[in-house]
């Protein structure tokens, strides 16, 4: 069963009331004549990855929060920073959809201007051109149930669909696609599914708005929904028993998720760490650092939280 956010909030309230009742918080529970008082403080969350590191107070400020979609399965990068500015792209939810598909949206930070909706029916795999002038993404053509790969300027404007019409049907199913890399500001390479254990490399030319096959099909398993993180090899420090490790651009810090769904930022050089104070039950899914390391974006639950290291 899938709960919408309103149902989730109601369920949270019910569970909270039950837990409070069991703890004796609803006016006190008595045993004989003596009331059992509620606990006065909330236990401190302790890192299970770096228990020996010093936990410092949360040093960031919440700069913005945006409603975003959740997905039934992984759908690639759903948030992405422009390489040339503090412009953030994400897939926003709307009145028609909170799951799997949403509005491709871009917003400059600090948030002095409202977000700009660039396209609908966006599924994921957000990828910026090196100069930040174009944003590539995968959308679902809901009429025939196939994916296509598109490119749009971040301020809005004409969207280029590289697989129009029947060209998007590249296998017998949903025909997933992905950007492999940008070769320059106007050219990128991608992959499109061509069947079971089959991926066809393609080249895309934005100036000509065309795509063409680039060599023979690849006969191997391809992750069409890879989520990209900054994971240098070898890493600056070993972070054992952690998930979704993502290093900052200068490699001084890393954000990671632990097995209890807490989000931590650790600085191995100083052996310090702090926890991102997400709302309860907002499970984390993705994190992205801005190119200069000032901002940290975390997608959790139905929201995207943006934190600023330069607090006013």
HELIX and SHEET records of a PDB file:
HELIX    1   1 UNK A    5  UNK A   23  1                                  19    
HELIX    2   2 UNK A  165  UNK A  168  5                                   4    
SHEET    1   A 2 UNK A  29  UNK A  31  0                                        
SHEET    2   A 2 UNK A  34  UNK A  36 -1                                        
SHEET    1   B 5 UNK A  54  UNK A  55  0                                        
SHEET    2   B 5 UNK A 272  UNK A 275  1                                        
SHEET    3   B 5 UNK A 263  UNK A 267 -1                                        
SHEET    4   B 5 UNK A 254  UNK A 257 -1                                        
SHEET    5   B 5 UNK A 243  UNK A 247 -1                                        
SHEET    1   C 4 UNK A  61  UNK A  67  0                                        
SHEET    2   C 4 UNK A 303  UNK A 308 -1                                        
SHEET    3   C 4 UNK A 295  UNK A 300 -1                                        
SHEET    4   C 4 UNK A 284  UNK A 289 -1                                        
SHEET    1   D 7 UNK A  79  UNK A  81  0                                        
SHEET    2   D 7 UNK A  87  UNK A  92 -1                                        
SHEET    3   D 7 UNK A 102  UNK A 108 -1                                        
SHEET    4   D 7 UNK A 116  UNK A 128 -1                                        
SHEET    5   D 7 UNK A 135  UNK A 141 -1                                        
SHEET    6   D 7 UNK A 146  UNK A 152 -1                                        
SHEET    7   D 7 UNK A 160  UNK A 161 -1                                        
SHEET    1   E 4 UNK A 177  UNK A 184  0                                        
SHEET    2   E 4 UNK A 187  UNK A 195 -1                                        
SHEET    3   E 4 UNK A 198  UNK A 205 -1                                        
SHEET    4   E 4 UNK A 210  UNK A 213 -1                                        
END                                                                             
